Amino acid sequence: MDLARVFLRRPLRRTITRLMAGAILGVALLPAISSASSNVRVIRTLHVAQGPLAVTADGHHVWVATSGSGFGYGVTEIDARSGRIVRATSVGLGPLGIDSDGRYAWVTSIGGYVSGIDVHSGHITRSFYTGVPAVQVASDGTHLWVTHGVPSSGPRGITELDIATGQFVRNVRTGPSAYVITADKHHVWVANVGAGLVAGHSVTEIDERTGKVVRTIGVGLFPIAITSDGRRVYVATAQGLVTAINATNGHRLYTTEVAPDLSGIASDGAHVWVTDGAFGRVAELSAGNGRIVATVAVGAGPTGIAADGAHVWVANTGATGPGDTVTELGVRGGRLVYRYGGT
């Protein structure tokens, strides 16, 4: 049994779909994404490890967390310039989430560890134990913020750790089932999946310096992906919606219907990129108004996504076909540059 998948987006989406009658929603939203489809061209393919789920990029490196390798090689590093696989690093059982701050690539695991991979050597040089499953992580270079998923897996909220000392700083209470997280140098933003169809379903804003909760913002049912570009926070929900929030005052700016099976979101400040697992696509939205600009076919079952300002990187799990790939998109026009991996 692959225990990591208990905490991952795919089983969560299956549960949510049963609760929300997702098939009806899919029919309603399909025209919105199909009307902007664009052509892509595959340049080359490289093999990656089984089950790529989460991806992060810092402009020089791309790091992919893979769940299918168990105690084996759990993180694959790709050179962002050449597109070549540099190395694979073992991080132990069940890698779940990943984030890079330019010095370390931080990987969470179902065993409760947060491992720091030195971006130059590829070696794990920092490791923290949270005591409960560590689901997602965000770093600003000096502190780590870690979510723990569903309520039964740990504290209601997030854990803050000091990178230099390795010490526990605080636990910050958020909404029910703090699941995904992002940080923008001033604030930490946490998407709370909630409980059932009523409680939660919100985004909690936390002041990075004090650890105090600034506000809680209601969003659509089951927010399952979040990202921030410093000016705006973008949230993808299992309803197929993308909501933009003003990072200064917490006001909701717009909500766009995209597709019924969203699972990952990224932004470079000008564009918002969201993965559509049902149709194997990435939708590009204008960051300013939320209008769907284009959709790009990638691989089967896209989940995690990251943007580094010049490229967009997508992890494809192969849930609906051949997968275990990482796709690189050129930002201009959503042109597909590379697709890495696959069989």
N, C-alpha and C positions, 0 to 999 in steps of 0.2 A: 504493500500500500504506500503510495506517495503522500506522506503526511503534509508536505508543503502545500498541496493543492487545496487543503481545507481552508486556507486563508487567502487564496488567490481569487482574482476577479472572475474566472470562468465559472466556478460553482456558485459564487455569489450571484452572478447574472442569471444562472439557471433558476435559482430560488426566486429572484425578483421577477423573472419573466412569468413564472407560474402565478405570482400574486397579482400581476398587472395586466394579464392577457396581452402579452407583447405581440402576438401575431396580428391583432387588430391594429395596434399602434404601427407596426411595420408597414401595413398596407397604406395607412394614412400618410406616413412620412416618405415613402419610397419616391414619389415624384420629385420631392424637393432635392434629393441628392442625385437622382438620375439625370435631371435636366442640365447638370453642369459637368458631366463626365468629360475627361480628357484622355488623349492617347499617351502611352508611355513606351519606352524602348529599353530593353534589358541590354546592358553593356557586358557584364560578366558576373559569374557566380562563384562564390567560395563556400566551403563547408563550415558550419558552426556547430556547437554542441546542441544536444537535444533539448527542446522545450524552452526557447528564449522567451522570456516574459517581461522583463524590465530593461530599460536602456537609458544611459545618460551620456552626455557629451560635453567636453569643455573647449572645443575648438581644435584641440591637438589629438586627443584620444577619444575613442568611443568604447564604452564598457557595457557589456551585455550580461545580465544575470540569467542563468539557465537552471531550470528546475529538474530536468530529466536525468541529471547526472548523479543525484544522491550525494554520496560522499566524494564524488569525483570532481572533475574540473567544472566549477560552478560559475566562473566569470571569464568571458572572452574579451580580450582587448583588440581593437582594430585601430590602425593608424588612420586618422581622419583625412590626411592629405593624399596618401597613396591608395587607401582602401585595402591594405594588406593586413591579415591577421598577425598580430605581434606575438601573443602568448595566451595561454589559458592558466588560470589560477584556481586552485582548490580552496573552497571556503567552507567545506563541511556540509552537513545535512540541510537541505531545503533552503537555498537562497531565495529570498522573496523580493526585496526592493533594493534600489541602488541609486546613489547620488554622488556627484563629483564636485569638489570645491576647488579643483585645480592642483591641489597637492596630494589629496587622497581620493580614491574611489571607495565610498562607504557602502557596505553590503549588509543587509539584515538577513536573519535566518530564523527558521521555526524553532531552533534550539535556544533562542534568546540572545544570541551574540550579534554584535555589530562589529564587523571587521573593516579595518582601514588598509587598503592596498596602496602602497606608494606608487604614484603615477610614473616615476622614472625607472624604478627597479622591477616593479610588478610583484614585489614581495609584500606579504601582510606584516606590517610593522606596528599596528595598533589593533587592540581587540578589547571590547567592552562586553560585559555580561549584564543583561537587564533583569534576569530572573524569570521572565515570561516571554512568550513568543514575540519577536521583534518583526513587525510587518513592513513598515515603510520608514524611510529616513530622509532628513533634510539637513544640510550643513551650510554654515556661512564662513567656514574656515577656522572658527574658534570654538563653536558649540555645535552639538548634534541634538536634533529633536527626533524622537522615535515614537511611532504609533504602535499599538498593540492589538488592534483589530476588534473582534467581537467582544462583548462584555465579559464573557466567561473566560477569556484568555488572559485577563490582567486588569490593571487599573483603568478606571474610566477617565481617559485623558492621555497625555503624552509624557514622555520622560525626556528631560534635558540633561545632557552630559557635557562636561568640560573636556575639550580635546587635549589640551596641554597636560592637564593633571590626571585625566582619566576618571575624575570624581563625578559622582552623582550631584547634580545641582538642585533639581526640583522636579516634582510631578505637577503638571498643570491640568486641572480638570476642564474638560471640554464637554461637548455633547455626547450622546450615546454612541458607542462604537466608532471612536476616532479611527479612521482607516487610512486615508491618504493625506499627504502633507507636502508643503512647499515653503520656501523661505526666500525673502527678497532683500536682505541686508537690514531691513527696518522692522519687518513684521514676519511672524510665522502664521501660516494659514492652514487650517485643519478642516478637512471635509469629514463630517460625521454621518455615517451611513444611516444611523437611527435604528429603531426597533419597530418592526411591523410596518403598518402603513400610516402611523400617526406620529409617534415620537421621533425627535431628532430631525434628520434631513436638513442639515444646516452647515454653515461654514463658521468656524470660530477664528477670530483674529486675535493674535497674541503679540504683545510688545516684546521684541527680542531682548531688549536691555533689561527690563524688569521682570519679565515672565508673567505679567498681568494680562488677564483677558480684557481686551478693549471692547469687543462687541461680538454678538452672535447674529448671523445673517441667514434668514430662511431662504432655501433654494428648492428646487424640485425634488421629488422622491428619489432616494438612494443616490446621492452624489458619490461617484466612484472614481473620479480623476480630477486633479486640480493642478494648476500651474500659475505662476505670476511672472510678469515682465517688469515689475517695479511700479508701473502706472496702473495696471489693471490686473485683477485676478480672474481666471477663467475656470469654470467648473463644468464638467460633463456629468450628466445624470443618466440613470438607467431608463428614464423616460424618453431618451433620445434627444435631450435638450442640452444646449451650451449657454450658460449664463455668464455675463461679464459683470464684474464688480469694481467700482472705483476704489483703488487701494488707499486713497486719502481719507475718504469719508464713509466708505462702506455702502454707498448707494448702488443698487442694481442698475446697470446701464442698458442692457438689452438681453433678450433671451431668443435663441434661434433653434428651431426644430431642425435636426440634422438626419438622424437615422436611428433604428431601434436597438442597435447593439454596440453602443459606444463603450470604450474601455480605457483609452489613453488620450492625453491632451498635452500640447506643448505650444509655446509661443516665442517668437523672436522680436516682438514689439510691433511689427507691421502685419504679421499673419498669425492666425491661430490654426493649429493642425490637430485634427481629432481622428482617431482610428475607428473604423466601422467594421467590426468583426463579421457581421452577417454577410456583407458583400465583398470583403477582402479589399477594402479601399481606405484611403485617407482623404478626408474632406478638408479643403482649405477655406478658411473664413477670413474676411477682412477684420482686423483687430479693432478698427474704429467703429464699425456699425454692425458687425456680425453677419454681413451678407455672405452667402456661400459663393465663392469665386470659382472653384473647380473641385473635381474629385479625381483622384489618381489611383489606379489599380496597383496594388503592391503584391503581397503574398496571401496565403490562406490564413485566416484567423489572426489578423494583426491585433496586438495588445499594447505593449509599451511603446512610447514615442518620445523623442528628444529633439530639440533644435539648438544649433550652436551659432546661429547668425548667418551662416553660409549654406548649411545643409540641414536636412531633417532625416532622422534615423528611426526606423520602424522595426520592431521585433514581431515576427510572424510565427505563431505557434503551430500552424497547420491543423487547426481544429476542424476545418471543413475541406481539407485537401492537403497536398504536399506542402510542408512548412519547414520549420527549423531554419529560418532565414532571417537576415537583417537587410532591409532595403534602405538605400540612401537616395534621397530626393534632392534635386537642385531646387533652391528656393524660387528662382524665376520661373513662373508659369507652371510650377509643380512638375517639372520634367524629371523622370526617373533616371538617375545617374548609374547606380549600381544596385544589384540585388545580391547579397552575400548569403551563401549557404544553400541548403535544399538538397533534395534527392530526386 
